[in-house]
Amino acid sequence: MSAIVVALQSLSLSQLILTCNSGLSKNEKQLSAQLIDILSPEGDHRAYREALQNIKSPIATPWLGAHSPSFPFTTN
């Protein structure tokens, strides 16, 4: 999931007007904003950790990038 969000935020895609926002519904734009917020590294991935604590499913696949800062992740 994080790789998809990072790819959608990449400079290459953000420069394409049709893929940025024009083809997305209001709900899709809101979902995209929520995913970007959850995957933000701000506050040591605070939003991700809160979302993981509030998950209702007994099974969750953790995002390793938030749990191991030694993994190199890039946004562009």
PyRosetta script that sets phi, psi and omega in degrees:
from pyrosetta import init, pose_from_sequence

init()
pose = pose_from_sequence("MSAIVVALQSLSLSQLILTCNSGLSKNEKQLSAQLIDILSPEGDHRAYREALQNIKSPIATPWLGAHSPSFPFTTN")
pose.set_psi(1, -44.0)
pose.set_omega(1, -177.9)
pose.set_phi(2, -63.7)
pose.set_psi(2, -36.4)
pose.set_omega(2, 179.1)
pose.set_phi(3, -64.2)
pose.set_psi(3, -36.2)
pose.set_omega(3, 178.6)
pose.set_phi(4, -67.4)
pose.set_psi(4, -45.4)
pose.set_omega(4, -179.6)
pose.set_phi(5, -63.7)
pose.set_psi(5, -43.8)
pose.set_omega(5, 178.4)
pose.set_phi(6, -61.9)
pose.set_psi(6, -42.2)
pose.set_omega(6, 179.0)
pose.set_phi(7, -63.7)
pose.set_psi(7, -39.8)
pose.set_omega(7, 179.2)
pose.set_phi(8, -68.0)
pose.set_psi(8, -23.1)
pose.set_omega(8, 178.3)
pose.set_phi(9, -92.3)
pose.set_psi(9, -1.5)
pose.set_omega(9, -176.0)
pose.set_phi(10, -63.8)
pose.set_psi(10, 154.0)
pose.set_omega(10, -179.0)
pose.set_phi(11, -58.7)
pose.set_psi(11, -39.4)
pose.set_omega(11, -178.9)
pose.set_phi(12, -59.4)
pose.set_psi(12, -46.1)
pose.set_omega(12, -179.1)
pose.set_phi(13, -77.7)
pose.set_psi(13, -35.1)
pose.set_omega(13, -178.2)
pose.set_phi(14, -67.2)
pose.set_psi(14, -21.7)
pose.set_omega(14, 177.6)
pose.set_phi(15, -79.7)
pose.set_psi(15, -14.0)
pose.set_omega(15, 178.0)
pose.set_phi(16, -86.5)
pose.set_psi(16, 109.1)
pose.set_omega(16, -174.3)
pose.set_phi(17, -57.5)
pose.set_psi(17, -42.0)
pose.set_omega(17, -175.5)
pose.set_phi(18, -68.5)
pose.set_psi(18, -28.0)
pose.set_omega(18, -178.9)
pose.set_phi(19, -90.3)
pose.set_psi(19, -16.8)
pose.set_omega(19, -177.2)
pose.set_phi(20, -64.5)
pose.set_psi(20, -69.6)
pose.set_omega(20, -175.2)
pose.set_phi(21, -141.3)
pose.set_psi(21, -18.5)
pose.set_omega(21, -171.8)
pose.set_phi(22, -64.5)
pose.set_psi(22, -30.0)
pose.set_omega(22, -178.2)
pose.set_phi(23, -95.0)
pose.set_psi(23, 3.6)
pose.set_omega(23, -177.1)
pose.set_phi(24, -99.9)
pose.set_psi(24, 142.3)
pose.set_omega(24, 175.4)
pose.set_phi(25, -75.9)
pose.set_psi(25, 171.0)
pose.set_omega(25, 179.9)
pose.set_phi(26, -60.8)
pose.set_psi(26, -42.6)
pose.set_omega(26, 179.1)
pose.set_phi(27, -63.9)
pose.set_psi(27, -39.6)
pose.set_omega(27, 179.0)
pose.set_phi(28, -66.9)
pose.set_psi(28, -38.3)
pose.set_omega(28, 176.7)
pose.set_phi(29, -64.5)
pose.set_psi(29, -40.7)
pose.set_omega(29, 178.3)
pose.set_phi(30, -65.5)
pose.set_psi(30, -42.8)
pose.set_omega(30, 178.1)
pose.set_phi(31, -62.4)
pose.set_psi(31, -42.6)
pose.set_omega(31, 178.3)
pose.set_phi(32, -60.8)
pose.set_psi(32, -44.5)
pose.set_omega(32, 179.1)
pose.set_phi(33, -63.4)
pose.set_psi(33, -39.9)
pose.set_omega(33, 178.8)
pose.set_phi(34, -65.2)
pose.set_psi(34, -42.7)
pose.set_omega(34, 179.3)
pose.set_phi(35, -64.6)
pose.set_psi(35, -40.5)
pose.set_omega(35, 177.8)
pose.set_phi(36, -62.4)
pose.set_psi(36, -43.5)
pose.set_omega(36, 179.0)
pose.set_phi(37, -63.3)
pose.set_psi(37, -44.9)
pose.set_omega(37, -178.3)
pose.set_phi(38, -63.8)
pose.set_psi(38, -37.8)
pose.set_omega(38, -177.0)
pose.set_phi(39, -89.2)
pose.set_psi(39, 2.6)
pose.set_omega(39, 178.6)
pose.set_phi(40, -66.7)
pose.set_psi(40, 136.1)
pose.set_omega(40, 179.0)
pose.set_phi(41, -77.8)
pose.set_psi(41, -0.8)
pose.set_omega(41, -178.0)
pose.set_phi(42, -60.2)
pose.set_psi(42, 141.8)
pose.set_omega(42, 178.2)
pose.set_phi(43, 61.8)
pose.set_psi(43, 36.2)
pose.set_omega(43, -178.7)
pose.set_phi(44, 55.9)
pose.set_psi(44, 46.3)
pose.set_omega(44, 178.2)
pose.set_phi(45, 61.7)
pose.set_psi(45, 40.1)
pose.set_omega(45, -177.8)
pose.set_phi(46, -55.4)
pose.set_psi(46, -47.9)
pose.set_omega(46, -177.8)
pose.set_phi(47, -63.2)
pose.set_psi(47, -38.4)
pose.set_omega(47, 177.8)
pose.set_phi(48, -64.7)
pose.set_psi(48, -45.5)
pose.set_omega(48, -178.8)
pose.set_phi(49, -63.9)
pose.set_psi(49, -38.7)
pose.set_omega(49, 176.8)
pose.set_phi(50, -65.5)
pose.set_psi(50, -42.8)
pose.set_omega(50, 179.3)
pose.set_phi(51, -63.6)
pose.set_psi(51, -38.9)
pose.set_omega(51, 179.7)
pose.set_phi(52, -66.8)
pose.set_psi(52, -36.6)
pose.set_omega(52, 178.1)
pose.set_phi(53, -69.8)
pose.set_psi(53, -31.7)
pose.set_omega(53, -176.2)
pose.set_phi(54, -90.8)
pose.set_psi(54, 3.8)
pose.set_omega(54, -177.8)
pose.set_phi(55, -67.9)
pose.set_psi(55, 139.7)
pose.set_omega(55, -176.7)
pose.set_phi(56, -90.8)
pose.set_psi(56, -18.8)
pose.set_omega(56, -179.4)
pose.set_phi(57, -77.3)
pose.set_psi(57, 141.6)
pose.set_omega(57, 177.5)
pose.set_phi(58, -73.1)
pose.set_psi(58, -13.6)
pose.set_omega(58, -178.8)
pose.set_phi(59, -118.5)
pose.set_psi(59, 128.3)
pose.set_omega(59, 177.4)
pose.set_phi(60, -142.6)
pose.set_psi(60, 141.0)
pose.set_omega(60, 176.5)
pose.set_phi(61, -97.9)
pose.set_psi(61, 113.5)
pose.set_omega(61, -177.6)
pose.set_phi(62, -71.5)
pose.set_psi(62, 152.4)
pose.set_omega(62, 176.0)
pose.set_phi(63, -90.0)
pose.set_psi(63, 112.1)
pose.set_omega(63, -173.7)
pose.set_phi(64, -62.7)
pose.set_psi(64, -29.0)
pose.set_omega(64, -179.3)
pose.set_phi(65, -61.3)
pose.set_psi(65, -30.5)
pose.set_omega(65, 179.5)
pose.set_phi(66, -82.0)
pose.set_psi(66, -21.9)
pose.set_omega(66, -176.8)
pose.set_phi(67, -96.9)
pose.set_psi(67, -16.9)
pose.set_omega(67, -179.4)
pose.set_phi(68, -135.5)
pose.set_psi(68, 95.2)
pose.set_omega(68, -178.1)
pose.set_phi(69, -65.8)
pose.set_psi(69, -7.9)
pose.set_omega(69, 179.8)
pose.set_phi(70, -77.4)
pose.set_psi(70, -14.3)
pose.set_omega(70, 176.7)
pose.set_phi(71, -76.0)
pose.set_psi(71, 130.9)
pose.set_omega(71, 179.8)
pose.set_phi(72, -80.7)
pose.set_psi(72, 121.7)
pose.set_omega(72, 175.9)
pose.set_phi(73, -124.2)
pose.set_psi(73, 137.0)
pose.set_omega(73, 178.6)
pose.set_phi(74, -122.9)
pose.set_psi(74, 156.9)
pose.set_omega(74, 179.9)
pose.set_phi(75, -106.7)
pose.set_psi(75, -12.2)
pose.set_omega(75, 177.9)
pose.set_phi(76, -136.0)
pose.dump_pdb("model.pdb")
